[in-house]
């Protein structure tokens, strides 16, 4: 490595405007660029005479119609989880909850991310029977109070944190 191959060190970055503002930006796709380069270089380098047939070219110069043929074993995509799908098929969700006066969180594992699954986890940790629970609410950071249902519980993020508050009604 020679010193001339690198830029000199700078104490600060300098930004400058581009002179050509009319040419639209181009997205660089290395796969497309590489395939295009291969097609151009091979097609420009070999020009058969009119007597020769294209099939007489060596097989190493035969090109696929697209570069997708080079990547047959692409990784399989995961199927999309539909919001209307069966909640029992969805992964478990771990929530961390604590009361206002506590400093340590308690872990609640939702085997099934539904309202019933949440009530079952609360029953295991706090000894509150699901029959005693009339409503479950979630208060957002903006202060909006929302009544929970299966759809909201299904969209809880794994390892989310909550402050739990229980109110006994007479």
KAURSUL-V42010 format. One record per pair of residues at least 24 apart in sequence whose ideal C-beta (glycine too) atoms are under 7 Angstrom apart, sorted by the first residue. I is the first residue (numbers start at 1). J is the second residue. Records with the same first field share a line. If there is no record, write none. Layout:
I = J, J
This chain:
31 = 67
35 = 67
39 = 63
87 = 112, 113, 114, 150, 154
88 = 112
90 = 154
93 = 156, 158
94 = 158, 159
95 = 156, 160, 162
96 = 159, 161
97 = 162, 164
98 = 163, 164
99 = 164
100 = 163, 165
105 = 161
113 = 153, 154, 156
114 = 150, 153, 154
115 = 148, 149, 150, 153
118 = 153
128 = 166
134 = 169
